[in-house]
């Protein structure tokens, strides 16, 4: 989409979206990482149309996220978490309660 996105100086990251996804896997060296999930609700126009949860490396980090209810439409909403990779892969699992899970961008940063 090409509408403006509030709450960011990097709108193009939020103007596209992966949806109906189940998992992202990043093959990475074992270690500590900072994972930022970047969201913006660019399709749903009412609360409750999209509800989903997210886990990192098997640990629940987001439960019942309703982007529209939390941030409104076309507004950047980022969540950052620590994750430890011990099997050579960072697994981010999405599960839906309503609609389809969605993410606009993912940033993975290795921590010292």
C-alpha angles and dihedrals in degrees: 000000000000102000117120117267117219123220099034143076089208103064097161089069089060100039093077128050143191110220139173087037127148105188146000119204124194117190103221140156114267113270146084121316140181111223121196117192112201118205139176126168103234100156112032116075101185135050114263097029093106122029123163146152132222134206130190118207089345094308118117110237103162126033126190097347113189104186094191092052093046103041109003126231123325094005126128115243118180129186122190126200140173118240133180118212114206102157102051094262136082108216121198111186124195124196127185130223093173131003118350129313113249139187128182100197141349126211119195118188125183112231123217 
